[in-house]
């Protein structure tokens, strides 16, 4: 090894390796083996003296990495290519590090690696990982900045003190710094995990089969008031009127142009206010209960009752809505176009059409009851694994042959039966149910559901859920109860009392609190907090000034408390503590104990300098000597020694104060 080369600080190397590894899930596949190979190379150099790459090889690797990133992302600009370049650059710097200055540059890159983790996710687990890596970098920083501190324990102690001192300013900046809307630093690119779309704007064969076994959260609901009963937990997302080639298409308006408001009459006594915390997606759909009446900002309600966001939902989104559970939508009439669209039938399915033809001419509600009774009496069953239906006459096969399916099959078949019988009908997709977890309702992707709406003159669009006829427990108890005997239902969705399930619910409660109180701390929440302190009218500069004052006070308190805890006398017996106060007071009067000077000699010198206090000094010295060296010393004598020393220290402090006030006065 080169004599000028300085070994890599071990804590720094470990933390940088962990920070690079934390980015592996966000990197392209080709980068993962290269990163692992580079890390192994560096640590083999430290342990087995492998030669490091030469400068020309590092330059060549940098060029190759840049071209690979450009080829993968078609750009070097943006979150994903930028973070990939940063991570690969940190790896190359790790392979290049030979001198102390290189370690400082590597340390700086480490802080950028930690911050860039938050561009992908701001969950509590990522926050804890980032905090741990940050603490590790601060610990490494102390070691490479001060060569005398090589042991890990003093490093950790010093790093803890620095982080504790910075905690007040971090907290106050979090509370008072302006809160811009949107994702962190305006990032708008969802990760693979965040791009979980949930419901699609199309309902195709197998759409709900994919979601029915997905235990990931879709959204969480805090209800302002009593919890919504299970039969009313229908979370409306999309309305689908058009069907072509066994695929239903959602009615999605152009939300950036004026949208026709729904023609709706609501029962104000059925209003429910609630707050939804929606997980990230690449859609603009906002789930709502029944019919939304009071909308969140930057949203629009379509004439079918679906709520859309005016901005992409690439980050976790929180909004408050008021909905009416009882309402009448389009109760008076349907436009000719709407009626035609909701009576249209695809080609094929002759048996379905023949069955519905028997009900033509009956009242719409009676036709509804006939169709539901058919499902109830013909041996239909609810299952997550119904098997694949043929492309031709798909609904005929379901209604008259297999008779096995889930909500997608029942909603599609019922809607087509209604249309074939002359009743306008359409499909609504969304979520149904949810699990109460503490003070909120957890709705998972597996709770995705489809139901039907039929139009009845004088009533408007009425919700009809044919799945409820076949499997009522799906509505009252959720998919876990409806499909409890189904092998396709994953263990994570089964509602049992297992320890794993309880831990899962506890983890979700912790994550929900993190989302609500940390990630959900928005500009409006900040204004509410300042209003509580009576500071809502303060300008931004005033807020910064207020924060500076509070930080200064907090630092003074923490520094004073830290000094108080670190005072050596805090760990002494009471008598020694009292004598320490005397020695400190004498030192401030200019009478400092010399190295190797005995207690008796020190006190004799103090008596000569302070003749008026000679007797008290002599008595204190005798009692302290007895306390230290006498074979037996009673508690009463101990209390006397402590009291005498305390009185002497008080007298000496008073003398010091008089000298400060009257500096020319003679000491005696």
JOKABEL-V182674 format. One record per pair of residues at least 24 apart in sequence whose ideal C-beta (glycine too) atoms are under 10 Angstrom apart, sorted by the first residue. I is the first residue (numbers start at 1). GAP is how many residues later the second one is. If there is no record, write none. Layout:
# JOKABEL-V182674
i	gap
I	GAP
I	GAP
This chain:
# JOKABEL-V182674
i	gap
1	44
1	48
1	50
1	51
1	97
2	49
2	50
2	96
4	94
4	95
5	40
5	47
5	92
5	93
5	94
5	97
6	91
6	92
6	93
6	94
6	95
6	96
6	97
6	138
6	141
7	38
7	39
7	90
7	91
7	96
8	34
8	35
8	37
8	38
8	86
8	89
8	90
8	94
8	95
8	98
8	136
9	88
9	91
9	94
9	97
9	98
9	130
9	131
9	132
9	134
9	135
9	138
9	141
10	33
10	36
10	130
10	133
10	140
10	142
11	125
11	126
11	128
11	129
11	130
11	131
11	132
11	133
11	141
11	144
11	145
11	148
12	82
12	85
12	91
12	92
12	94
12	95
12	98
12	124
12	125
12	127
12	128
12	129
12	131
12	132
13	26
13	29
13	30
13	33
13	81
13	84
13	90
13	93
13	127
14	29
14	122
14	126
15	91
15	92
15	95
15	98
15	99
15	117
15	118
15	119
15	120
15	121
15	122
15	123
15	124
15	125
15	126
16	26
16	74
16	75
16	77
16	78
16	81
16	87
16	90
16	91
16	93
16	94
16	97
16	117
16	120
16	121
16	124
17	25
17	26
17	73
17	74
17	77
18	92
18	95
18	111
18	114
18	115
18	118
19	68
19	71
19	90
19	91
19	92
19	93
19	94
19	95
19	97
19	98
19	110
19	111
19	114
19	115
19	117
19	118
20	66
20	67
20	68
20	70
20	71
20	74
20	89
20	90
20	93
21	66
22	65
22	91
22	92
22	94
22	95
22	98
22	104
22	107
22	108
22	111
23	60
23	61
23	63
23	64
23	65
23	67
23	68
23	90
23	93
23	94
23	97
24	63
25	95
25	96
25	166
25	167
25	168
26	53
26	54
26	57
26	58
26	61
26	90
26	91
26	93
26	94
26	95
26	165
26	166
26	167
27	42
27	45
27	53
27	56
27	57
27	60
27	61
28	40
28	41
28	43
28	44
28	45
28	52
28	53
28	56
29	43
30	35
30	38
30	39
30	41
30	42
31	34
31	37
31	38
31	41
31	53
31	56
31	57
31	60
34	27
34	30
34	31
34	34
34	54
34	57
35	52
35	53
35	55
35	56
36	55
37	54
38	50
38	52
38	53
38	54
38	56
38	57
39	52
39	55
39	56
41	50
41	53
41	54
42	49
42	52
42	53
42	54
42	55
43	51
45	49
45	50
45	52
52	42
52	43
52	44
52	45
52	46
53	39
53	42
53	43
54	42
55	41
57	35
57	38
58	34
58	35
58	37
58	38
59	33
61	27
61	30
61	31
61	34
62	26
62	27
62	30
64	24
65	24
65	26
65	27
78	109
78	110
78	111
79	37
79	40
79	41
79	104
79	105
79	106
79	107
79	108
79	109
79	110
79	112
80	39
80	40
80	107
80	109
80	111
82	34
82	37
83	29
83	30
83	33
83	34
83	36
83	37
86	26
86	27
86	29
86	30
87	25
87	26
87	29
89	24
100	44
100	45
100	47
103	37
103	38
103	40
103	41
103	42
104	37
104	40
104	41
106	31
106	34
106	38
107	30
107	31
107	33
107	34
107	37
107	38
108	29
108	33
110	24
110	26
110	27
110	30
110	31
111	26
111	27
111	30
113	24
115	69
115	70
118	66
118	67
118	69
119	64
119	65
119	66
119	68
119	70
119	72
120	64
120	67
120	69
120	70
120	71
120	72
120	73
120	74
121	63
121	70
121	72
121	73
121	159
121	194
121	195
122	61
122	62
122	193
122	194
122	392
122	393
122	396
122	397
123	70
123	193
123	388
123	391
123	392
123	395
123	396
124	383
124	386
124	387
124	388
124	389
124	390
124	391
124	394
124	395
125	382
125	385
125	386
125	389
127	387
127	391
127	392
131	32
134	25
134	29
135	24
135	25
135	27
135	28
138	24
138	25
138	28
139	24
161	397
161	398
161	401
161	405
164	394
164	397
164	398
165	389
165	390
165	393
165	394
165	397
166	385
166	389
166	392
167	387
167	388
167	391
168	379
168	382
168	383
168	384
168	385
168	386
168	387
168	389
168	390
169	378
169	379
169	381
169	382
169	383
169	385
169	386
170	381
171	376
171	379
171	380
171	383
172	371
172	372
172	374
172	375
172	376
172	377
172	378
172	379
172	382
173	371
173	374
173	378
174	344
174	347
174	352
175	346
175	350
175	351
175	354
175	355
175	368
175	372
175	375
176	350
176	353
176	354
176	359
176	362
176	364
176	367
176	368
176	370
176	371
176	372
176	374
176	375
177	349
177	363
177	366
177	367
177	370
178	345
178	348
178	362
178	365
178	366
179	342
179	343
179	344
179	345
179	346
179	347
179	348
180	342
180	343
181	116
181	117
181	130
181	134
181	341
181	342
181	343
182	129
182	130
182	132
182	133
182	135
183	97
183	129
183	130
183	131
183	132
183	133
183	134
184	131
184	335
187	127
187	128
188	123
188	124
188	126
188	127
189	93
189	123
189	125
190	90
190	91
190	92
190	122
190	123
190	124
190	125
191	89
191	123
193	86
193	87
194	85
194	86
194	87
194	88
194	119
194	120
194	121
194	122
195	85
195	86
195	87
195	88
195	119
196	83
196	84
196	85
196	86
196	249
197	83
197	84
197	85
197	86
197	88
197	248
198	39
198	80
198	81
198	83
198	84
198	85
198	87
198	89
198	233
198	246
198	247
198	250
199	38
199	39
199	51
199	82
199	84
199	86
199	88
199	230
199	231
199	232
199	246
199	249
199	250
199	251
200	38
200	50
200	83
200	85
200	229
200	248
201	36
201	37
201	39
201	47
201	48
201	49
201	50
201	51
201	82
201	83
201	84
201	228
202	36
202	38
202	45
202	46
202	47
202	48
202	227
203	35
203	37
203	40
203	43
203	44
203	45
203	46
203	47
203	205
203	208
203	209
203	224
203	226
203	247
204	41
204	42
204	43
204	44
204	45
204	204
205	41
205	42
205	183
205	184
205	186
205	189
205	203
205	204
205	207
206	180
206	182
206	183
206	202
207	40
207	41
207	201
207	222
207	241
207	243
208	176
208	197
208	198
208	199
208	200
208	201
208	203
208	221
208	238
208	240
208	241
208	242
209	175
209	176
209	177
209	179
209	196
209	197
209	199
209	279
210	235
210	238
211	197
211	220
211	233
211	234
211	235
211	236
211	237
211	238
211	268
212	171
212	172
212	173
212	194
212	195
212	196
212	233
212	234
212	235
212	236
212	237
212	267
212	271
212	274
212	276
212	277
212	278
212	281
213	171
213	172
213	232
213	233
213	266
213	270
213	273
213	275
213	276
213	277
213	279
213	280
214	230
214	231
214	232
214	233
214	234
214	276
214	278
214	279
215	229
215	230
215	231
215	265
215	274
215	275
215	276
215	277
215	278
215	279
215	289
216	63
216	228
216	229
216	230
216	276
217	60
217	61
217	62
217	220
217	225
217	226
217	227
217	228
217	230
217	291
217	294
217	295
217	298
218	58
218	60
218	61
218	63
218	69
218	212
218	213
218	216
218	224
218	225
218	226
218	227
218	228
218	229
218	230
219	57
219	58
219	59
219	60
219	62
219	67
219	68
219	97
219	98
219	99
219	100
219	212
219	215
219	222
219	223
219	224
219	225
219	226
219	228
220	55
220	56
220	57
220	58
220	59
220	98
220	214
220	217
220	220
220	221
220	222
220	223
220	288
220	289
220	291
220	292
220	295
220	296
221	51
221	53
221	54
221	55
221	56
221	57
221	66
221	68
221	100
221	213
221	215
221	219
221	220
221	221
221	222
222	51
222	52
222	53
222	54
222	55
222	96
222	98
222	216
222	217
222	218
222	219
222	290
222	294
223	49
223	50
223	51
223	52
223	66
223	216
223	217
223	218
224	48
224	49
224	50
224	51
224	96
224	98
225	46
225	47
225	48
225	49
226	46
227	45
227	47
227	207
227	209
227	212
227	213
227	214
228	44
228	46
228	61
228	62
228	95
228	97
228	206
228	208
228	213
229	96
229	247
230	202
230	203
230	204
230	206
230	245
230	246
230	247
230	248
231	201
231	202
231	234
231	237
231	241
231	244
231	245
232	38
232	40
232	57
232	58
232	91
232	93
232	94
232	200
232	243
233	56
233	57
233	198
233	199
233	200
233	201
233	208
233	210
233	214
233	216
233	242
233	243
233	245
234	53
234	54
234	55
234	56
234	91
234	194
234	196
234	197
234	198
234	199
234	215
234	217
234	229
234	231
234	241
235	41
235	51
235	52
235	53
235	54
235	55
235	88
235	194
235	195
235	196
235	197
235	198
235	199
235	206
235	208
235	212
235	213
235	214
236	49
236	50
236	51
236	52
236	53
236	54
236	55
236	56
236	68
236	69
236	70
236	71
236	87
236	192
236	193
236	194
236	195
236	215
236	217
236	227
237	46
237	48
237	49
237	50
237	51
237	69
237	70
237	71
237	191
237	192
237	193
237	194
237	211
237	212
237	213
238	45
238	47
238	49
238	64
238	66
238	68
238	70
238	189
238	190
238	191
238	192
238	212
239	63
239	64
239	65
239	66
239	67
239	103
239	187
239	188
239	189
239	190
239	191
239	214
239	222
240	64
240	171
240	172
240	175
240	186
240	187
240	188
240	189
240	210
241	63
241	97
241	99
241	100
241	101
241	102
241	103
241	174
241	183
241	184
241	185
241	186
241	212
242	99
242	100
242	102
242	184
243	98
243	101
243	102
243	103
243	169
243	172
243	173
243	176
243	183
243	184
244	100
244	102
245	101
245	102
245	146
246	100
246	102
246	143
246	144
246	145
246	146
246	148
246	149
246	166
247	99
248	160
248	163
248	164
248	167
248	178
248	179
248	181
248	202
250	35
250	52
250	54
250	56
250	177
250	178
250	179
251	51
251	52
251	53
251	55
251	87
251	90
251	175
252	32
252	33
252	50
252	52
252	54
252	56
253	47
253	48
253	49
253	50
253	51
253	53
253	55
255	29
255	44
255	45
255	46
255	47
255	53
255	54
255	55
256	44
256	54
257	43
258	42
259	41
259	42
259	43
259	44
259	49
260	41
260	42
260	43
260	44
261	39
261	40
261	41
261	42
262	29
262	30
262	39
262	40
262	41
262	42
262	43
262	44
262	65
262	67
262	68
262	198
262	199
263	40
263	65
263	66
263	67
263	68
263	69
263	70
263	71
263	197
264	27
264	28
264	29
264	37
264	39
264	41
264	60
264	63
264	64
264	65
264	66
264	67
264	196
264	197
265	26
265	59
265	61
265	62
265	63
265	64
265	65
265	66
265	67
265	195
266	24
266	25
266	26
266	27
266	56
266	57
266	58
266	59
266	60
266	61
266	62
266	63
267	24
267	57
267	58
267	59
267	60
267	61
268	25
268	56
268	58
269	55
269	56
269	57
270	53
270	54
270	55
270	56
270	57
271	51
271	52
271	53
271	54
271	55
272	49
272	50
272	51
272	52
272	53
273	47
273	48
273	49
273	50
274	45
274	46
274	47
274	48
274	49
274	166
274	167
275	43
275	44
275	45
275	46
275	165
275	241
275	245
276	31
276	41
276	42
276	43
276	44
276	45
276	165
276	167
277	39
277	40
277	41
277	42
277	163
277	235
277	238
277	239
277	242
277	243
278	31
278	35
278	37
278	38
278	39
278	40
278	41
278	165
279	34
279	36
279	37
279	38
279	164
279	165
279	166
279	236
280	32
280	33
280	34
280	35
280	36
280	37
281	31
281	32
281	33
281	34
281	35
281	36
282	30
282	31
282	32
283	25
283	26
283	29
283	30
283	31
284	24
284	25
284	26
284	27
284	28
284	29
285	24
285	28
285	144
285	145
286	27
286	31
286	33
286	35
287	32
287	34
287	143
287	144
287	156
288	31
288	33
288	34
288	35
288	142
289	32
289	33
289	34
289	35
289	36
289	141
290	33
290	34
290	35
290	36
290	37
290	39
290	173
291	32
291	33
291	34
291	35
291	36
291	37
291	38
291	170
292	29
292	30
292	31
292	32
292	35
293	28
293	29
293	30
293	31
293	34
294	26
294	27
294	28
294	29
294	30
295	24
295	25
295	26
295	27
296	24
296	25
296	26
297	227
303	26
303	27
303	32
303	35
304	25
304	26
304	34
304	122
304	124
304	149
304	157
305	24
305	25
305	123
305	148
305	156
306	122
306	123
306	124
315	204
316	199
316	203
316	204
317	203
318	197
318	198
318	201
318	202
318	204
318	207
327	133
327	134
328	128
328	130
328	131
328	132
328	133
328	134
329	124
329	126
329	130
329	131
329	132
329	133
330	94
330	125
330	127
330	129
330	130
330	131
331	124
331	125
331	126
331	127
331	128
331	129
331	130
331	131
332	125
332	126
332	128
333	122
333	124
333	127
334	90
334	121
334	123
334	126
334	127
338	86
338	88
338	117
339	85
339	116
340	84
341	83
341	85
342	73
342	76
342	77
342	81
342	82
342	83
342	84
342	111
342	112
342	113
342	119
343	75
343	76
343	77
343	78
343	79
343	80
343	81
343	82
343	112
344	72
344	75
344	80
345	71
345	74
345	75
346	48
346	49
346	70
346	73
347	45
347	46
348	43
348	44
348	45
348	46
348	47
348	48
349	43
349	44
349	45
349	46
349	47
349	48
349	49
349	50
349	51
349	64
349	67
349	68
349	71
350	43
350	46
351	42
351	44
351	45
351	46
351	48
351	49
351	50
352	41
352	42
352	43
352	44
352	46
352	47
352	48
352	61
352	64
352	65
352	67
352	68
353	42
353	43
353	63
353	64
353	66
353	67
353	68
354	42
354	66
355	41
355	44
355	45
355	62
355	65
355	66
356	60
356	61
356	62
356	63
356	64
356	65
356	66
356	67
357	63
357	64
357	65
358	63
359	58
359	59
359	61
359	62
359	63
359	64
360	60
360	61
360	62
360	63
361	60
361	61
362	59
362	60
362	61
363	60
363	93
364	54
364	57
364	58
364	59
364	60
364	61
364	90
364	91
364	92
364	93
364	95
364	98
365	58
365	89
365	91
365	94
365	97
365	99
366	55
367	50
367	51
367	53
367	54
367	55
367	56
367	58
367	87
368	46
368	49
368	50
368	53
368	55
368	57
368	84
368	86
368	88
368	94
368	96
368	98
369	95
370	47
370	51
371	42
371	43
371	44
371	46
371	47
371	49
371	50
371	52
371	54
371	81
371	83
371	93
371	95
371	98
372	38
372	42
372	45
372	92
372	93
372	94
372	96
372	97
372	98
373	96
374	25
374	39
374	40
374	43
374	92
374	95
375	24
375	28
375	35
375	38
375	39
375	42
375	91
375	92
375	93
375	94
375	95
376	90
376	93
376	94
377	92
378	25
378	92
379	24
379	25
379	91
380	24
380	25
380	29
380	30
380	33
380	86
380	87
380	89
380	90
380	91
381	24
381	89
381	90
382	24
382	25
382	27
382	28
382	85
382	88
382	89
382	90
382	91
382	92
382	97
382	100
382	101
382	104
383	26
383	88
383	99
383	100
383	102
383	103
383	105
384	62
384	95
384	98
384	99
384	102
384	103
384	104
384	105
385	98
385	101
385	102
385	103
385	104
403	67
404	66
405	62
405	65
406	42
406	43
406	44
406	61
406	64
406	65
406	68
406	73
406	76
406	77
406	80
407	25
407	41
407	42
407	43
407	44
407	58
407	59
407	60
407	61
407	63
407	64
407	67
407	72
407	75
408	40
408	41
408	42
408	59
409	41
409	57
409	58
409	61
410	40
410	41
410	42
410	55
410	56
410	57
410	58
410	59
410	60
410	61
411	38
411	39
411	40
411	41
411	42
411	53
411	54
411	55
411	56
412	38
412	40
412	54
413	39
413	53
414	37
414	38
414	40
414	50
414	51
414	52
414	53
414	55
415	35
415	36
415	37
415	38
415	39
415	49
415	51
416	36
417	35
417	49
418	34
418	35
418	36
418	37
418	46
419	35
421	33
423	31
423	32
423	33
424	29
424	30
424	31
424	32
424	33
424	37
425	27
425	28
425	29
425	30
425	36
425	37
425	39
426	26
426	27
426	28
426	29
426	35
427	24
427	25
427	26
428	24
428	25
428	33
428	35
428	36
428	37
432	33
432	35
432	36
432	42
432	43
432	46
432	47
433	41
433	42
433	43
433	44
433	45
433	46
433	47
433	48
433	49
434	44
435	42
435	43
435	45
435	58
435	60
435	70
435	73
436	69
437	67
437	68
437	69
437	71
437	72
437	75
438	67
438	68
438	70
438	71
438	74
438	75
439	70
439	73
440	68
440	69
440	72
440	73
440	76
442	63
442	66
442	67
442	70
443	35
444	34
444	35
444	36
444	48
444	49
444	64
446	32
446	33
446	34
446	37
446	43
446	44
446	46
446	47
447	27
447	31
447	32
447	33
447	46
448	31
449	25
449	26
449	30
451	24
573	54
573	65
573	69
574	64
574	65
574	67
574	68
574	71
574	72
575	48
575	49
575	51
575	52
575	53
575	58
575	62
575	63
575	64
575	65
575	66
575	67
575	68
575	69
575	70
576	48
576	51
576	52
576	65
576	66
576	69
577	65
577	68
577	69
578	42
578	45
578	46
578	49
578	63
578	64
578	65
578	66
578	67
578	68
578	69
578	70
578	71
579	41
579	42
579	44
579	45
579	48
579	49
579	62
579	63
579	65
579	66
579	67
579	69
579	70
580	65
580	69
581	64
581	65
581	67
581	68
581	69
581	71
581	72
582	24
582	34
582	35
582	38
582	39
582	42
582	62
582	63
582	64
582	65
582	66
582	67
582	68
582	69
582	70
582	71
583	62
583	66
583	69
584	65
584	68
584	69
585	63
585	64
585	65
585	66
585	67
585	68
585	69
585	70
585	71
586	24
586	27
586	31
586	62
586	63
586	66
586	70
587	65
588	64
588	65
588	67
588	68
588	71
589	63
589	64
589	66
589	67
589	70
589	78
590	66
590	69
590	77
591	26
591	61
598	27
599	25
599	26
599	29
599	30
600	25
606	42
606	46
609	58
609	59
610	41
610	42
610	45
610	57
610	58
611	56
611	57
612	39
612	43
612	55
612	56
613	35
613	38
613	39
613	42
613	55
616	28
616	29
616	31
616	32
616	35
616	36
617	31
617	34
617	35
619	25
619	26
619	28
619	29
620	24
620	25
620	26
620	27
620	28
620	29
621	24
621	27
